[in-house]
Amino acid sequence: MTPFIVSLLVKVTLLLALGLIAAAGLRSFGPSLRHQVLLGTLVSCLLLPLFMVLAPQWRVGVLPSVPATNILSIDLSSGTQPAAARLSASSQQPGSIAVNPSSASFDWVQRRSIPLLWAFGFLAVLGWLTAGRIRLRRIASGSWILTGDDWERALREESREAGVTKPVRLLSSSDISTPLTWGSRSPIILMPEDALDWPEAHRRIVLRHELAHVARADALSQLVAGFVCALYWFHPLAWVTERRLRAECERACDDRVVSLGTPAPEYAAHLLEVARSARSFGAPGFLSVAMARPSQLEGRLLAVLNESGRRGPLSRGARVAGLLAALFIVATVSAFRPVPRAAALAKEATAVTTASLTDSKPATPDLASIKTSAKPPAISARRAALDSSFERSVPAQNGGTLTLDLRTGGKVNITGWERQQVLVQAVLAGRDWRSTDLALTPVSGGARLATEFTGSSNTQSSSHRFEIHVPRSFNVRIKSAGGGVTIKDVNGDFTGSTGGGEIKIRNASGQAEISTGGGDIWISDSRLTGSVSTGGGQVLIERVTGNFSGYSGGGPVTYINSDGGIKRKGGASGSSSASSASSATSEPTYVVDGVPIGIGVGSGRGATVNKGSKTITSYSYDGGGGSSSFGAGGIRMNSNGGDISLPAAPNGARVTTGGGAVRIGPSAGEVYASTGGGPIDIGPASGSVEAHTGGGNVTITLTGSGPHSVDVTSGKGQVELIVPRDVSATLELESAYTNNLGHETRIESDWPLTITSTKDWDRSEGTPRKYVRARQTIGSGGPVIRVRTVNGNVLLRRGN
């Protein structure tokens, strides 16, 4: 039994090491291929014990031979064999070993204790996984089905897009904090409780990711990985391989979502939003596949935003070929049996015997003949000359290109000048700056600046800064692991991405297509076409002409344009700063058509924007806004998440946020407000109002004698309307209450209303509910005032 266990451990270690090395070597390929390699490695380890028992043996003489014990009993000092030694040699077979009773007892205990210890660990891990499986089933049985036209339509359309034909159960539970998927024959997608308040775009992206897991059968892969970890619970490489398998699984699904048309920065923002509320889930999380885990988030965001590293899913033929390759490797490794070299055995025995009988002194090795490789590795010339700060330059021409390949990251400032030269002034800093390899080379009238870390450590850190001067007419190509990028006084094409950091472009012209994994963007005083994007941060596009746009996955996008420039009344010069809400001392004060309307925009983490005081003839804040044109003629504000406060909207407004409170002050014209979840407060409004929230109270104050149409929906919360005393309108008021609320909701009005209630529970919307309604006219009738809310009262009050 002991030789089998030792052989098994050696072969398992070999397979796991080869699998991890192969996956690391395929870094430039897609995550689907790396996932297939790691999965094949785990399957090979699972089948290895069975193959070792059933497969034919392939004996290879690679081990050194061992001399027989009768040779070791020769007296080396005399060159003769004593009688006792001769007696021992004649009574034993060549190569036999005398057995000591005490060592035999120890060997028996060792042979029994090792299998018992393995069985204890195997059953402990298997029990832990079984408990996780049971908990998943209990969570599913206590969850509620996500129904409704929006969920069902999204699930049906995204399943068809993902190629999933088997029925998928879509559930929601308060016991989880991040979307989960498990089950291979009957897949289940489990959403957190706040999924009811998600906007349509967020729902579809989450479903697209989870259905990618279903299409790839990742739940079955995790089940196999779990069993392999139980089988080899003592082996650290088994757990390392499982973690790498899970990481590549998530990255493969990320690639699938982006390949279906979701913009990478937008998807990165959704990942950040999901990961913000994610928490550890123990054994159930081990057996299921979660959309976002904070420990893997940084690498996934960089991978999502890296266009060059994206590959499509593996074809069926490639998966079959990978399976056959894994079977061939495991069959070969399992059949291999190393044995002592037969020819060498006899030769070695003869040599040892002859040497022992003829020479009483052991041979002394010739030290002069021993070779050593202790010489330190050579250091390249450019690294030897590298200091913490240096300056380099290369000749260049107008129209050339500066290519930045900064695998170490770093803050970059690029400035145009009149010289036909690229000048780089670098300051290398941070813990591992000495491990940085840097090269500046001329390339076809331009230059290439490249940095990378030497060595194999995965935890290297740096804080480099690069001041670069280029000819005024010059192109810039950026690929950086992270760090801010500033471009000013340059005319050309600017493309590329940075893993994280702010982007600033000033006094430039040409075309720009630049993205950052997370950070603020400020474009000003330029003539540009194209776009900029950030995975999370605010975007300010100020005094920019041309077909140019900005996108943010988790912050506001602001456009400020004026005829003849923007006039400042004082305050800050235009730079942006972010701080906590408690420490922010000022909000931007804008003046639209002579009316001061300080605009504060929260990012969902209490951040505020401080731009000083400005006079603007036209202001636009846009990040999508929906398809309707209601309210689009005024101020437009959109954010993927966070509070929005608009103190005034003299020409109307269209305001949307993925989640957060909305406050709009005095307004005229059409006002539209929408939030994925949060309260809405509008008024006094002299025009029409439309307000929708996934869950939160709504308060609207109407003023003036003009016609007012109102449309309000709330997934959960109270709606209060304060209308003029002489209002004329058609009322359509409705409040639904569910059977788990514990009491009826009500409609209260300062006008006499006929209020009706349904008697039977309506189950068509999921949770059973009843309705309280009022439908009639007040005054002489007129525009419709429509209110629909769930588990909240409707209050209609007389104003002044």
Sequence and secondary structure as in RCSB ss.txt:
>XXXX:A:sequence
MTPFIVSLLVKVTLLLALGLIAAAGLRSFGPSLRHQVLLGTLVSCLLLPLFMVLAPQWRVGVLPSVPATNILSID
LSSGTQPAAARLSASSQQPGSIAVNPSSASFDWVQRRSIPLLWAFGFLAVLGWLTAGRIRLRRIASGSWILTGDD
WERALREESREAGVTKPVRLLSSSDISTPLTWGSRSPIILMPEDALDWPEAHRRIVLRHELAHVARADALSQLVA
GFVCALYWFHPLAWVTERRLRAECERACDDRVVSLGTPAPEYAAHLLEVARSARSFGAPGFLSVAMARPSQLEGR
LLAVLNESGRRGPLSRGARVAGLLAALFIVATVSAFRPVPRAAALAKEATAVTTASLTDSKPATPDLASIKTSAK
PPAISARRAALDSSFERSVPAQNGGTLTLDLRTGGKVNITGWERQQVLVQAVLAGRDWRSTDLALTPVSGGARLA
TEFTGSSNTQSSSHRFEIHVPRSFNVRIKSAGGGVTIKDVNGDFTGSTGGGEIKIRNASGQAEISTGGGDIWISD
SRLTGSVSTGGGQVLIERVTGNFSGYSGGGPVTYINSDGGIKRKGGASGSSSASSASSATSEPTYVVDGVPIGIG
VGSGRGATVNKGSKTITSYSYDGGGGSSSFGAGGIRMNSNGGDISLPAAPNGARVTTGGGAVRIGPSAGEVYAST
GGGPIDIGPASGSVEAHTGGGNVTITLTGSGPHSVDVTSGKGQVELIVPRDVSATLELESAYTNNLGHETRIESD
WPLTITSTKDWDRSEGTPRKYVRARQTIGSGGPVIRVRTVNGNVLLRRGN
>XXXX:A:secstr
 HHHHHHHHHHHHHHHHHHHHHHHHTTTS HHHHHHHHHHHHHHHHHHHHHHHHS  EEEEEE     HHHHTS 
TTTSS  HHHHHHHHTS TT     HHHHHHHHHHHHHHHHHHHHHHHHHHHHHHHHHHHHHHHHHTSEE  SHH
HHHHHHHHHHHHT  S  EEEEETT SS EEE SSS EEEEEGGGGG  HHHHHHHHHHHHHHHHHTHHHHHHHH
HHHHHHTTT HHHHHHHHHHHHHHHHHHHHHHHHTT  HHHHHHHHHHHHHT    HHHHHHSEES  GGGHHHH
HHHHH GGG      HHHHHHHHHHHHHHHHHHHHEEEEE HHHHHHHHHHHHHHHHH SS     GGG     S
     HHHHT  SEEEEEEE  TT EEEEEETT  EEEEEEESSSEEEEEEE  STTGGGEEEEEEEETTEEEEE
EEE SS S      EEEEEEESB EEEEEESS  EEEES EEEEEEEESS  EEEES EEEEEEEESS  EEEEE
EEEEEEEEESSS EEEEEEESSEEEEESSS EEEEE TT  EEEES  S      TTT     EEEETTEE   E
E  SSS      EEEESEEEE S   S  TTTTSEEEEESSS EEES BTT EEEEESSS EEE SB S EEEEE
SSS EEEEEESS EEEEESSS EEEEE SSS   EEEEESSS EEEEE TT  EEEEEEEEEETTSSS   EEES
S   EEE  S B TTSS EEEEEEEEEETT  SEEEEEEESS EEEEE  
